Amino acid sequence: EFSAVVADQVAQMQRLMQLGEQYRRAQSADWIENLRRLLLSSISDVRVMLIQLVHRLERLRGLAFEPDEAKRRQLAAETLDVYAPIAHRLGLGQIKWELEDLSFRHLEPATYKRIASLLDEKREEREAYLATVRTALDEALQAAGIHAQVVGRPKHIYSIWGKMQRKKLSFDALFDVRALRVAVDTVADCYAALSVVHHRFPLIESEYDDYIARPKENGYQSLHTAVRAFDDKAVEVQIRTGAMHAQAELGVAAHWRYKEGAGSAVDSFASELNRLREALAAGSPAQPVAAMVYVFTPQGDIFALPSGSTVLDYAYRVHTLVGHRCKGAKINGQIVPLKTVLSQADRVEILTQTNPMPSREWASAQSGFLTSASSRAKVRNWFHRLDQSAARAAGAAQCDRLFRRLGLNRSAQNLLIAALNFKSMDALFDAVGLHRLDAATLLHTARAVLKPELSEPAAPVTQTPVFLDQTPGVGLSLDGMKAQPAGCCHPRPGDAVRAFITRGQGLSVHKEDCRNLAHLAQQFPERILSVDWPSGQASWAQTLRLDVLVEDVARFWSDIGPVLVPFKARIVESRSRLEEFQSFCHGFGLKCRL
């Protein structure tokens, strides 16, 4: 039986192999980069990736025996695009170079053979020249008291081709085909040896890099320089310690050599993987792998989101409209709540509806639906536009009725807008629809400021009565102002009525012969409106306040109920007080239609 650790490693290997197959769907460099990050983020034990890389290397070594050229090219391209960069990020220089050369051999066989032939043609001449330079450096280092070993450094065909492409140079112009490596004991010896090399041969200024002071993000450290040696030929020189060389060649695997005990090495693996996830050498300001989760669309595309993102975050990441229309989701074929947090390599499908119908709850960070502030802002903006659109339509309807009633032409309307300090007609509609400007103020301003512009005088409003609106749940209203029966005259449907615009209380509807109305008309003629009942209005819900003197309270309450039923009346308020002779005076309000 295998241990739980081995079982977990096998499971991770299977997951890596399944994810690697997604390369066939590659569409762009960004897509491939996301796949690399997904592969790295899907493992918790870096040894699994080491095994996968070695397995890939073995397959490439035997690839020449694969009769199907398409399969050979597919495996080589996948290795060059995905696995060789991962080996580089893990600092596995030795594996990286072999993966690159073997892949390049099958992808560009003619170019590979040409460069290999050029290297082979001048091998003896190059090796003899490097032996002379190596001897000169050995003598100079010994004279300086530095314990060092100078060796030739092999050049790899794919890296030579890459430099020829990047720098647009011919093979003969590449000076780093002649390369040496100086191995020393300490970091201090590295800089001392560098001084000796530059003293012995002149430096090529543009070719110096200090990767000890500024290591590469995969942990690589070394001093790189290039000098003009004998016959003015350029030679590239690398200077590093033994530990640096192990890191450059073996990467994270170097810890097996430089750490004591397997447990310590495994811990170092974990910390190295975390370090790698924190700083991938991607060449772009992308977020660290540890902070990202990578998921698949149903079509196999890869999306990268911050860790902790939910299914709904993904929907808004795909497209704002997809988020607005989202009604459900599936992860790996299973229906899940929209709050579900995404895991690495999940396959996510968003279920949508025809019309956008987001929930206001989504905009709350506490609700857990959306972790992305930008996605929550999209929800808020949607509702803001929706509310503003509905409010503008309502405001436009109210203003249109007012303009028609007062006979305001376009010029008069523009004067009214200016008087109210609005920049446009839409701004006026918004203010009325959002109740920042009430209809009474609008009407008062229109009469007070634009009286000369009105097509007919304001006084004879009784000649053109305006019908009140009957709105379910609101009752009678006019242009958004609620209408209430006046308590002084209790008008009923069918009575000739006029309305008085109160301050903050809507319309007060009076009978035309009401004395209070006559008094108000004298004081505020501009606030009197000629109105009429809605078509078909047969009754008006009113509250009648009655005082009843009773002796038998229990009997009163039992008798009053049946009396109220035919009128569909209900008691909405009640009060009582004790009168003389042990009688009670009950005052109560009846809500009924008259």
Secondary structure, 3 states (H helix, E strand, C coil): CCCHHHHHHHHHHHHHHHHHHHHHHCCCHHHHHHHHHHHHHCCCCHHHHHHHHHHHHHHHHCHHHCCCHHHHHHHHHHHHHHHHHHHHHCCCHHHHHHHHHHHHHHHCHHHHHHHHHHHHHCHHHHHHHHHHHHHHHHHHHHHCCCCEEEEECCCCHHHHHHHHHHHCCCHHHCHHHCEEEEEECCHHHHHHHHHHHHHHCCECHHHCEECCCCCCCCCCCCEEEEEECHHHCEEEEEEEEHHHHHHHHHHHHHHHHHCCCHHHHHHHHHHHHHHHHHCCCCCCCCCCHHHEEEEECCCCCEEEEECCCEHHHHHHHHCHHHHHHEEEEEECCEEECCCCECCCCCEEEEEECCCCCCCHHHHCHHHCCCCCHHHHHHHHHHHHHHHHHHHHHHHHHHHHHHHHHHCCCHHHHHHHHHHCCCCCHHHHHHHHHCCCCCHHHHHHHHHHHCHHHCCCCCCCHHHCCEECEEECCCEEEECCEEEEECCCCCCCCCCCEEEEECCCCCEEEEECCCHHHHHHHHHCHHHEEEEECCCCCCCCEEEEEEEEEECCHHHHHHHHHHHHHHHCCEEEEEEEEECHHHCEEEEEEEEEEC
